[in-house]
Amino acid sequence: PNGPAEARARARNGVLTKPPGALGRLEDLAIWVASWQGTETPRLDAPQVVIFAGNHGVTARGISAFPAEVTAQMVANFEAGGAAINQLSQAFGAQMTVQALDLDRPTADFTQGPAMTEAEVVAALATGWQAVDPTAHVLVAGEMGIGNTTVAAALCAALYGGDAEGWVGRGTGVDDAGLARKADAVRAALAVNAGALGDPLEVLRCLGGRELAAMAGAIARARGEGIPVILDGFICCAAAACLAEAVPGALDHAVAGHLSAEGGHEALLARLDKTPLLSLGLRLGEGSGAALALGILQGAVACHSGMATFAEAGVSDG
Amino acid sequence: PNGPAEARARARNGVLTKPPGALGRLEDLAIWVASWQGTETPRLDAPQVVIFAGNHGVTARGISAFPAEVTAQMVANFEAGGAAINQLSQAFGAQMTVQALDLDRPTADFTQGPAMTEAEVVAALATGWQAVDPTAHVLVAGEMGIGNTTVAAALCAALYGGDAEGWVGRGTGVDDAGLARKADAVRAALAVNAGALGDPLEVLRCLGGRELAAMAGAIARARGEGIPVILDGFICCAAAACLAEAVPGALDHAVAGHLSAEGGHEALLARLDKTPLLSLGLRLGEGSGAALALGILQGAVACHSGMATFAEAGVSDG
């Protein structure tokens, strides 16, 4: 973040034609974007949405309401423009791309051992890193991967402790028996990968998945490029949490787009110390909640960068 | 609302490429818009934002942090494109217009008698009615009027009872003494206009203001035209409440855009039985919170009308 730009943006905010503080959280958001873009008058008209897709060996444990084939089917749907994230990207003027990561080669079943080798997690991180457009004004990193709410729950349990039951949720819609299988899988994964638990990036390798590692890579790259990030739901935030636990301040350039209906998300956001912009009961993934929040951030920045000052408009400032 | 269109929209929602319910409240919003637009695949690419401005005799009581001249100054700012609502309207593709209602002739001080004559309130209602573009896909009715949080508090106290202190708030930023003067003004207004209290439209005349009556007229017109409305904050909702109390169901075509930071808004939304889409601490008026919520509604409709079905996309539906 750029201190002088932030100070200039804060000063500008104080003389815009509105009562002090009347735009509420929008004012802080705009100043925060200004600090990352290094300019008093930031812009968000070139958002990037990138969706990473991966498959998970743990789906063999009956932990999803949908078959693993749906990951590839949904990638085709993204490419054809038919998914929710396509519509939301278009609605908010975002460039959207999809990266499928070795869908025909799922991660190993993490109830039996590490999900990925070192080479695999590094390749996934690199895919995410390279997917970021350095000219983007803001980044949404989304995901698709049948089974990945179980993966995210395992990451949270590994990073923050707590019962498996507290981190697993209904995902795409599992029943009570499915929910119990998810908790069993998380417990087994933590037991077999106990050696990873002290190291957040080892946690990502052993208990994560390719699309989660790719999101982490993209979010880390965005920080270096000074690109603000809108975090999506439980899975995106679980990937981001590996960064936050590895490097303090690693998510200073990120805002929580929304509170997902997925069970563990609220506790995870509390751990990340992020207050979501929206709370509308979404639990789709694909970056959809973050993309919806693009409009809020764009509105905040439009006001900040476009409004007249009291002096310019000839309005009495109280 | 159109029952067959709603049923078709609901059926369509059930076969779109997402787990059932995964778009949360967006799904209900899109179906609701469909029911008002009378089509299975609604559109929101032509929003209308109209801002009504009025002045209030009660400002002589020292109830605002800003002088009454600011109303006209802000109208000029709206016309020049410098206000927050200009930026938000542009960000979400809305046509925006401003209607100043007799700014050089404030309403009468309602602590001394009725704010408006019958002719005056009818003229204001008509201004609002005529301001609606019948081809708009969705309507935001906003306001500007120094002193009008006191007016809105008086309307709420008159319609719903309760202490004046419970309905007044900081508005543009009054101090404790100003807040006490607001409560005093509301109490005096209710006492001197006691004869109006049984009739919501008499309440609007005696305790309202021109811009509030115009918003009520616009919202009523939109209902007849089948145009969904996004309600803004405390003042807009107070005007709308006069309709809701006069005619049950009068706000069925309206959704609450946001929860304002202004003190009485939460209780007012509860009375209207509306759950806000956003809660970001805004308290600016001008239709700004509703305009910000345009993006949410546009996102909901974009998903609903643009997504592929499971059959179209060749995706397994679980």
HADDOCK unambig.tbl for C-alpha pairs under 7 A between the chains (distance, minus, plus):
assign (segid A and resid 17 and name CA) (segid B and resid 83 and name CA) 6.41 0.50 0.50
assign (segid A and resid 18 and name CA) (segid B and resid 284 and name CA) 6.99 0.50 0.50
assign (segid A and resid 19 and name CA) (segid B and resid 172 and name CA) 5.55 0.50 0.50
assign (segid A and resid 22 and name CA) (segid B and resid 282 and name CA) 5.52 0.50 0.50
assign (segid A and resid 22 and name CA) (segid B and resid 283 and name CA) 4.86 0.50 0.50
assign (segid A and resid 22 and name CA) (segid B and resid 284 and name CA) 4.87 0.50 0.50
assign (segid A and resid 23 and name CA) (segid B and resid 281 and name CA) 6.99 0.50 0.50
assign (segid A and resid 23 and name CA) (segid B and resid 282 and name CA) 4.58 0.50 0.50
assign (segid A and resid 23 and name CA) (segid B and resid 283 and name CA) 6.35 0.50 0.50
assign (segid A and resid 23 and name CA) (segid B and resid 284 and name CA) 6.14 0.50 0.50
assign (segid A and resid 24 and name CA) (segid B and resid 280 and name CA) 6.01 0.50 0.50
assign (segid A and resid 24 and name CA) (segid B and resid 281 and name CA) 4.33 0.50 0.50
assign (segid A and resid 24 and name CA) (segid B and resid 282 and name CA) 4.42 0.50 0.50
assign (segid A and resid 25 and name CA) (segid B and resid 280 and name CA) 5.36 0.50 0.50
assign (segid A and resid 25 and name CA) (segid B and resid 281 and name CA) 5.92 0.50 0.50
assign (segid A and resid 65 and name CA) (segid B and resid 318 and name CA) 6.01 0.50 0.50
assign (segid A and resid 66 and name CA) (segid B and resid 318 and name CA) 4.49 0.50 0.50
assign (segid A and resid 67 and name CA) (segid B and resid 318 and name CA) 6.80 0.50 0.50
assign (segid A and resid 70 and name CA) (segid B and resid 315 and name CA) 6.30 0.50 0.50
assign (segid A and resid 70 and name CA) (segid B and resid 316 and name CA) 6.26 0.50 0.50
assign (segid A and resid 73 and name CA) (segid B and resid 314 and name CA) 6.91 0.50 0.50
assign (segid A and resid 73 and name CA) (segid B and resid 315 and name CA) 5.39 0.50 0.50
assign (segid A and resid 74 and name CA) (segid B and resid 315 and name CA) 6.69 0.50 0.50
assign (segid A and resid 77 and name CA) (segid B and resid 313 and name CA) 5.86 0.50 0.50
assign (segid A and resid 82 and name CA) (segid B and resid 307 and name CA) 4.73 0.50 0.50
assign (segid A and resid 82 and name CA) (segid B and resid 308 and name CA) 4.49 0.50 0.50
assign (segid A and resid 83 and name CA) (segid B and resid 17 and name CA) 6.41 0.50 0.50
assign (segid A and resid 83 and name CA) (segid B and resid 307 and name CA) 5.31 0.50 0.50
assign (segid A and resid 83 and name CA) (segid B and resid 308 and name CA) 6.42 0.50 0.50
assign (segid A and resid 84 and name CA) (segid B and resid 303 and name CA) 5.15 0.50 0.50
assign (segid A and resid 84 and name CA) (segid B and resid 307 and name CA) 5.91 0.50 0.50
assign (segid A and resid 87 and name CA) (segid B and resid 302 and name CA) 5.53 0.50 0.50
assign (segid A and resid 87 and name CA) (segid B and resid 303 and name CA) 5.40 0.50 0.50
assign (segid A and resid 87 and name CA) (segid B and resid 306 and name CA) 6.23 0.50 0.50
assign (segid A and resid 87 and name CA) (segid B and resid 307 and name CA) 6.94 0.50 0.50
assign (segid A and resid 88 and name CA) (segid B and resid 299 and name CA) 5.68 0.50 0.50
assign (segid A and resid 88 and name CA) (segid B and resid 302 and name CA) 6.77 0.50 0.50
assign (segid A and resid 88 and name CA) (segid B and resid 303 and name CA) 6.78 0.50 0.50
assign (segid A and resid 91 and name CA) (segid B and resid 299 and name CA) 6.43 0.50 0.50
assign (segid A and resid 91 and name CA) (segid B and resid 302 and name CA) 6.94 0.50 0.50
assign (segid A and resid 172 and name CA) (segid B and resid 19 and name CA) 5.56 0.50 0.50
assign (segid A and resid 278 and name CA) (segid B and resid 278 and name CA) 6.56 0.50 0.50
assign (segid A and resid 280 and name CA) (segid B and resid 24 and name CA) 6.03 0.50 0.50
assign (segid A and resid 280 and name CA) (segid B and resid 25 and name CA) 5.38 0.50 0.50
assign (segid A and resid 281 and name CA) (segid B and resid 23 and name CA) 6.99 0.50 0.50
assign (segid A and resid 281 and name CA) (segid B and resid 24 and name CA) 4.33 0.50 0.50
assign (segid A and resid 281 and name CA) (segid B and resid 25 and name CA) 5.92 0.50 0.50
assign (segid A and resid 282 and name CA) (segid B and resid 22 and name CA) 5.52 0.50 0.50
assign (segid A and resid 282 and name CA) (segid B and resid 23 and name CA) 4.59 0.50 0.50
assign (segid A and resid 282 and name CA) (segid B and resid 24 and name CA) 4.44 0.50 0.50
assign (segid A and resid 283 and name CA) (segid B and resid 22 and name CA) 4.87 0.50 0.50
assign (segid A and resid 283 and name CA) (segid B and resid 23 and name CA) 6.35 0.50 0.50
assign (segid A and resid 284 and name CA) (segid B and resid 18 and name CA) 7.00 0.50 0.50
assign (segid A and resid 284 and name CA) (segid B and resid 22 and name CA) 4.87 0.50 0.50
assign (segid A and resid 284 and name CA) (segid B and resid 23 and name CA) 6.14 0.50 0.50
assign (segid A and resid 292 and name CA) (segid B and resid 296 and name CA) 6.56 0.50 0.50
assign (segid A and resid 292 and name CA) (segid B and resid 299 and name CA) 6.49 0.50 0.50
assign (segid A and resid 295 and name CA) (segid B and resid 295 and name CA) 5.54 0.50 0.50
assign (segid A and resid 296 and name CA) (segid B and resid 292 and name CA) 6.56 0.50 0.50
assign (segid A and resid 299 and name CA) (segid B and resid 88 and name CA) 5.67 0.50 0.50
assign (segid A and resid 299 and name CA) (segid B and resid 91 and name CA) 6.44 0.50 0.50
assign (segid A and resid 299 and name CA) (segid B and resid 292 and name CA) 6.47 0.50 0.50
assign (segid A and resid 302 and name CA) (segid B and resid 87 and name CA) 5.52 0.50 0.50
assign (segid A and resid 302 and name CA) (segid B and resid 88 and name CA) 6.76 0.50 0.50
assign (segid A and resid 302 and name CA) (segid B and resid 91 and name CA) 6.96 0.50 0.50
assign (segid A and resid 303 and name CA) (segid B and resid 84 and name CA) 5.15 0.50 0.50
assign (segid A and resid 303 and name CA) (segid B and resid 87 and name CA) 5.40 0.50 0.50
assign (segid A and resid 303 and name CA) (segid B and resid 88 and name CA) 6.78 0.50 0.50
assign (segid A and resid 306 and name CA) (segid B and resid 82 and name CA) 6.99 0.50 0.50
assign (segid A and resid 306 and name CA) (segid B and resid 87 and name CA) 6.20 0.50 0.50
assign (segid A and resid 307 and name CA) (segid B and resid 82 and name CA) 4.73 0.50 0.50
assign (segid A and resid 307 and name CA) (segid B and resid 83 and name CA) 5.31 0.50 0.50
assign (segid A and resid 307 and name CA) (segid B and resid 84 and name CA) 5.91 0.50 0.50
assign (segid A and resid 307 and name CA) (segid B and resid 87 and name CA) 6.94 0.50 0.50
assign (segid A and resid 308 and name CA) (segid B and resid 82 and name CA) 4.49 0.50 0.50
assign (segid A and resid 308 and name CA) (segid B and resid 83 and name CA) 6.41 0.50 0.50
assign (segid A and resid 313 and name CA) (segid B and resid 77 and name CA) 5.83 0.50 0.50
assign (segid A and resid 314 and name CA) (segid B and resid 73 and name CA) 6.89 0.50 0.50
assign (segid A and resid 315 and name CA) (segid B and resid 70 and name CA) 6.27 0.50 0.50
assign (segid A and resid 315 and name CA) (segid B and resid 73 and name CA) 5.36 0.50 0.50
assign (segid A and resid 315 and name CA) (segid B and resid 74 and name CA) 6.64 0.50 0.50
assign (segid A and resid 316 and name CA) (segid B and resid 70 and name CA) 6.23 0.50 0.50
assign (segid A and resid 318 and name CA) (segid B and resid 65 and name CA) 5.98 0.50 0.50
assign (segid A and resid 318 and name CA) (segid B and resid 66 and name CA) 4.44 0.50 0.50
assign (segid A and resid 318 and name CA) (segid B and resid 67 and name CA) 6.75 0.50 0.50
